[in-house]
Amino acid sequence: MKKVFFSFIATLGLTYAGFAQNLQDILQKNNIRIEESGPAEPQPNSFTGTVTLQLQTSEKPGEQIQMTMRFKKWQTTVETTLDQTQSSRMIFDHQNHKMTVLLDGGGKGKSGKTGIVTKIPNLSVDAGQDNNAVKIEKTSEKKNILGYECTKWIITTDDGVAETWVTDAIRFNPFKAMGASMKNRSNQYIDQVDGFAMETVFVDNRNYTTTMKVTAIDTKEPDAVHFSTDGYQLMDMSNNVNFMNPGR
């Protein structure tokens, strides 16, 4: 569970202090491989709107990550802020199987606004366990989060236990959507959680706790400015198959 959970979260938030190096560290630490097979079949988003969430882990108690995810039919943007200071933005073009990483500050351009265009990686996670051993339980417990009625799900694996509150009022699973875009074959059991996760608490076997909470949802179509790269100096690495592969 942990490796699958973080393959999604880490891919979204990998750009705080240096795109390539951070990505390689994340991939190696979590046994995630980037495959060189063809792109996944393009899948449109089934949800249009903006979701803001916060991510914290007891392993790094002083850090708080805020993510704003914006969805249109064929595009997703993820704007990530660490401790209200360091920020990055990623634009996923699902139809053309490309992603753009935008960084504000620290670049060599006049404005310090730089970007890298790559292919959306085809991720393969070595889960290190039999998916048949994963236990998924949909409970009868309910609670209201931001006006949405949620049901508690419990996912137990050999890495730890996740309790997640899911609403079926939004028929969209970001884990499944991003996994499909990245051709991730490790999400068989995540896919079974039907609906939108509003809050997830994962406790691993070391007793570290990771909490992800949705803090706002807006179902209006996001403004085009959030998907724009105007003003950024872009480096196109989409034809370099080894750019994001550690050790290549």
Helices and strands as residue ranges (DSSP letters): H 2-12, H 19-29, E 32-35, E 49-57, E 65-71, E 75-82, E 86-93, E 98-104, E 113-119, E 122-125, G 131-133, E 135-145, E 148-157, E 160-167, H 174-181, G 190-192, E 196-204, E 209-218, G 224-227, E 233-236
